[in-house]
Amino acid sequence: MGTHNIEIFFTNDLHSHLEQWPKIITLLNGERNYFKEKGHDVFIFDIGDHVDRFHPLSEASMGKANVLLMNEVGYDSATIGNNEGITLPKEELCQLYTEAQFPVVVANLFELNGQRPTWVKPYQILQVNSGLRIGVIGLTMPYRPFYEALGWEIEDPYKILPTLVKEVKQQADLVILLSHLGLNFDEDIANQVDGIDIILGGHTHHVLENGLLIKDTIIHQAGKFGTYVGQLSFSYEPSREKITDFKARCIEVSNFPPCLETVQYMKDLASEQHSVLDTKVGIIESPLNISWEKPSSFASLLASAIKQWCGGEIGMINSGLLLEDLHEGVVTKGDLHRVCPHPINPCKVELSGKVLKEVILHSLSKDMIYKKVRGFGFRGEVMGIMVFDGVTYEQNSLADGLSHIFNIRVNGREIDYRRTYQVATLDMFTFGHLYPSIAAAKVKKYYMPELLRDILAWKLKDNNEL
């Protein structure tokens, strides 16, 4: 075999920004045809988080419309991200790829009995006409508490990857890892695990315009939301068993015209799913208003609902979750999706009275109310004021413009710093820097697979007098 010229294109972290999809189709079809005419081998991969339930089409179809759109590309394989893995109920994830025309590779996802799901492979061996064999392994971020709550077992990538790479290396000339782990993990893997030639990454949304080379491993990642498509060009010399002359780039999707056939196909898919979002949830007699700066009827309803759902003593939600008022009359699934599109789950944490007071004071600061948030499943603009069910407080405005919070009471009684409170709140507060004291809570329980809008639907259906 002589030198192989290989082109890899990949998408990562589209997050259902489907407005980009017709242009991505044009880009990929054009680039594939161009390089195939030049005699290059061309491969196309997706690195996960193609699905995001913030988009009405993804919500209505539980991601299946995304897969149908992915079929238009002709992917050689794909892995899953956390948005596929933990924002869909288990039964929906098991059905997500039923009509996929590409293999799904995820090496660290298992059933609770230790078996691999029937719809997934740990790796795939691709072979080109010249005989070159490429092994493709998939890994996704192991958010263990969430996967376990949904009935999955998720394995630590470091435990399985070295053995897996050796197994694949026996069958392939090149080893590619589709990694929805994030750049820090990818860099660690390149340093610690021998035998991986290329890591195509996602999850952390980095734009690696020229890629990275760590030891003998090439790492590439191409941002988020379909702004870019990643490309990796290289030559492979079988006699030397070595990649040479690699070039990485991120191709701007905005420079390409939309594929009109894809535009029409997306309209057809949206029309087919329209009835799902039109499903009636309940009726409200008066509007539910939202304010991001002060407590409001809609935020209070959600705080009450999450408290009931989780069986907490306190309900606590940030008002920025609710993007619009909910008008009186019939409420549909589409209405709730429009006003609360986030893939966020309820959870319950145990906080001491001392920590609870710190959280309350922090949440009511101007910095926190107007804080712009990105990630953690949040699809809004700002945090908004924290609204509670089961907590009352008094507030004075001081001469320096700051507020003084005092007389904090829990269910009518003065807050007790020595006791522990059961606080029903949002999973995103357990992830890190927003509320470190909540993230540090030793006892956390996640309520899956329901999202916040499912809790709202339950509350409205259960209280039709609203």
N, C-alpha and C positions, 0 to 999 in steps of 0.2 A: 504494500500500500504506500502511495506517495503522501505528500502533505495534504491535509484536509483544511479547507477554508470554511469556517463555521460562523454563523450569525445566530445569536440568541436575542430574542425580543421578549419582554415580560411586562406585565402589569402588576401593580401592588397597591393595596389600600384604596381602591376606587370608592369605597363607602357609598355605593349607589348614587354617585354623582353621574347619573345616566345622561345628563345633558352633554357629556363629553363622549358618550359611546359611539355615536355615528362618525365622529371624527377619528376616533381610535380605530374603527373598522377600516376607514379609508387608509389610514397610516399603515396598519398591519398588512392589509391586502397588497398595497403598493410596494412596501418594502420586501415582503416575501417574494412577490413575483420578480422584482428587480434582481434580487440576489440569487434566486433559483436560476434565472436566465444566465447569470454569470457562472453557474456551476457550483455555487456554495450550498452547503447544507444549512437549512434554516429550522430553528426550533422556537416555539412560543409557549410561555408558561404564565400562570397566575400564582401569586404568592399569598393570596388570602385577603379577607375583608373586602371582597367584591360586593358582598351583601351588606346593606345597612338598613335597618327597618325604619329609619327616619323618612325614607322615600315611600310615597303612597303605593307605588307598584310593588316594591319589595315587601311592604307590610301586607298588602292584600293577597299576594301570592306566597307569602312566607319564603321568599327568596327564589322560588322556582322560576319566576320570570328572568331573574339574573342569569340563571343557568341556561335558559333558552337563548338569551343574548350571547352568552359565552360560546354556545355552540356555533354561532356565526363566525367566530374567529378561527376555529380549528386548533384549539390548544392541544399541545402534546401531553401536558398534564398540569394539574393544579393542586395546591394544598389549601387548607382552611385557615382562617384567622379566628380570633376570639369572637368576632361578630357572627360568623357562621356557627362557631362552636358553643357559645354560651348565651346568645340572645334568642336562640330558637329552642322550643321544647324538643326533647329527645326524639319524639316520634316525627317531628317535622324535619329535624336534621337527618334522620334515617331515610326520609323520602326526598330530601332536597335534590339529590343527584340522580334520581330515577331515570330522567331523560337526558342525562349528560352524555355527550359524545366524546368524552375525554376521561382518562383515569384520574382518580383523586388519590393522592399519596399523603398519608399522615402516619408516621411511624410510632408516635407516642400516644395514640388514642385507643382505648380498649373498653370493652364491656366490663361490667363489674365481676364477671366470672373469669376474666383474663383473656377472653377470646377477642380477636379483632372484629370490628363491625364488618358486615358483608360487603358494604359499599366502598370500602377503603383498602388500599394496599400500603405496606410500609415503604415500598420503593417500586420503581419500574425500570426496565432495561429497554432503551431505545436503540435501534440499529439502523444505520443508513445503508444505502445500496452498496457502498464500497466495503462494508463490513465493519466499520467503526461502531463500537458499542459504548453507549452513554448510560450510566446509572443515575437515576433521579430519585433522591430521598426527600420526603417531606416531614417537617416538624412544625408544631404550633405551640404557642405560649401556654405553659402548664398552670393555668389558674385553677389550682386543685379544689378549693372550697366550692367554686361555682360548678365545675364539671361534676364533682361528687354529688352536689345537690340536685343535679339533673339526671343522675343515674349513670354517669360515665366514670371510668378510671383514666386519669391522665398521668403519664409517666414523665419523670425528670429526663430531659434530653441527654444530659451528660451520662446517665446510667446506660442508655441503650445505644448511643451513637458510635462509640469506638468499635464495638462488636459488629454493628450494622455496616459500618464503612468497610470493614475487612471482608464481610460477606459479599457486599456489592462489588468490591474491588476485584474479587475473583471472577466476576462475570462481565466486567466492563473495563474499557480503556480509560474513561474519564468518569469522575464522580461529581455530580452537581447536587447541592443541597438547596431545596426550596424552604427558606427559613422565615416563618412568621414569629420570630423570637425577639427581634430588635437588634440594633447595631451593636450594643455592648455585648450581647450574647454572641453575635456573629464574630466579633473580634476575638472573644475568648475562645470560641471553637476553633478559629483559624490558628490560634497559638497553641491550643492543647490537643487537638485531634488531628493526627496525620492522615493523609490520603484523600482529603477533600480538595478538589481542584478549583471549584467555583461555588460561592455562596451567593444566591440571589435572595435578597432580604426584603423585609417589610416590617410593619407594626409601629416602628418609631418615626416613620414618615421622613427619613433623611433623604436629601437630594445629593447623591454622590456623583457629581458631574463627570468625574474622571475615574470613578471607582477607587478601590483601595487594593493594595497588595500586602498581605501579611504572611511572612514566610513564603510558602509556595501557593497560597490560596488567594484567589481573586474574590473580592467582595463588591457587590453592586446593589444599589437601592435607588428607587426613582420617585421619591416624594409621596404625594397623596392626591386623592380626588380626581384622578385622571388628567392632571395637569401635564404629566410627562408619561412617556413610554420608555422603559429602559432598553438599551441595546448594548450588547457585548459582542465584539468582533475579535476573532483570534484564529490563529493557525495551529494545527496539531500535527506533530511529526511522530508517527508511530515508531520509527526506528530509534528515536531518542526518548519516547514516552513523555513528551513534554509539550506544554503550550508555549507558543511563541507569538510575539507581535500582537499582544492583546490591546484593544482600545475600547474603553467604556464611554458611553455618553447617555444623556437624558434628552430625548427628543420632545420638543414642545408640541403638544397636540393642537394648540390653537392655530398653528400654521397650516392645518389641513382642512379641506372642505368636508362637510358631513356627507356620509353615504345616504342618499335619499331613500334607498330601499330599506335601510335600517331605521330611518326616521319613521317610515310608514309602518314597519313591523312593530316598533315601540308603541305607536298609536293604537294598533290593533290589540296588542297585549293589554294596554291600559283600558281599552273598551271592554275586553273580556273580564277584567277584574273589578270593573266599576261597581257591580252589584254587591260585592263583598263589603266595600266601604260604606255602602248605602244602608247596611243592616241597622235596624233600629235598636238602640240600647235602652232608652227610657225617655221620659218626658219631664221637663222642668217647668214650673209655673212662673218663675221669675228668673231673670238673668243672673248668672254667677260671674261677678266682676273680679278682675285681677289688677293688683297694683304691685309693682316691684319695690315700692318705697315704704309701704305701710300695710298692715294686715288687711286682708280682703276676704270676701265671702268664698271665693273659689279656692284660695289657698287654705283657708280654714277647713273647708270640706275635705280637701286632700289630706291635710294633717290628721283629721278625725278618721278618715278612711284607712290610712296606713296604720294608725294606732289600733283600730279594730282588727284589721287583717292580721297583724303580727302579734296581737295580744299583748301590747305594751302598756306601760303606765303613762307614757308620754308619746305623742306624735310630733315629729319635727321635720319640716320640709322647707326648702328655700323657694320663695315665690317666683324666682326666675324660671322655674320649671314650666310654668304655665304661660304660654306665649300670647294668648288672646282671651278675651271674655268668652263665655259660653252663653249664647242667647236663649231666651225662653222658647219653649216648644219642643219638638221632637229632637232628640240627640242621637246621632248615628256614630258608628265606629269611625267613620271618616272625620267627623267633628272632633272626637277625642284624639285621633291621630294628629290632626292639624294643630290642636292646642297643646298636645303633650307628646311630641314625636320621639322622645329620648329612649334608647335601649337601656333603661335603668330599672333595677329590681329593688323591691323593699327588703330591708333587713332589720334585725333587732340586735342592739348592743347593750352590754351592761356597763354603766358609768357610775362612778362614785358621785356623791353630791358635790364634792369639791370640783371634780372634773366637769360635771354638768354645768355648774355655775360658770366656769371658764369658757365652756363652749357657748353658752347663752350670751355672755358679754362679748365674746369675739364675733359671734354671728350678727350682732346688732350694731357693730361698728360701721361707720360710713365706708371705710376701706373694703369691708367684706360685702356690704350691700351693693356697691357699684363695681365689684371685682369682675373683670371679664374672664370667662373660663373657657378653656378649650380642652377637649378630651374627657376621659372618665365616663364616656357615654352621654355627656351633656351636649345638647344640640341647640341651646339657647344663646343668649347674648351676655347677660350679667347674672350674678348669683341672686340678687334681690334679697329683700329682708327675710329673715327666718321667721316662720310662723309655727306656732305650737298648739297642740291640743293637750291640755293637762298642766300647762305652765302659765302662770300669770306673773306680771311684774309691773312696777311703776317706773316712770322715766321722766327726768328733768333735763332741760337744755341748759347748759352752763354758758357763762359769758364768753368762753373761748370757742364756742360752737360745738363742743363735744357734748355727748349725752351721759347722764348719770343714771345707771340702772340700779334699782334697789327694790327691796321687799319682794324678792323672788319666792313664789309659792308653787308647790307641786300638788295638784289636786286639792287645793284649798289649805294645805299645811305648809308652814315655813320649810324651805329646803333644808335637808339634814345632810351635812357634809360627811357624816360617818356611815351612812347607809348607801346601798347600791340601788340604782334605778334601771328599770327595763325601758329602753328608749327605742321606739320604732322610727326608722329613718331611711336613708338612701344608701345603696351599696357604694356609691361614688365617694361618700364621706369616709369610707374605710380604706381608701386607696393610697393616702399619703399626705401631701403637703397642705391640702385645704383645711383639714382638721386633724393634725397629728395625734391629738389625744384620743380621738375616735379610732383612728387607724391602729393605735397601740392597745385598744381594748382587748382583753384576753378572751372574752366571750363574745362571739359574733355568730349570728344565725342568718343565713340568706334564704329568702323565700322565692323559689324558682318553680316554674318558668315565667310566672306572671310579671309583666312590666307595670309601671305606674298607671298607664292608661287602662290596663285590665282592672286594676284596683278601683279606678274611677268608675268604670263600667259596672262593676259589682256594686259599688255604693249607690249609683244612680238607679240601678235596677231594683235594689233592695229598699230604696227610699223614694218611690215615685211621687211622694207628696211634695218633693222639693220644688 
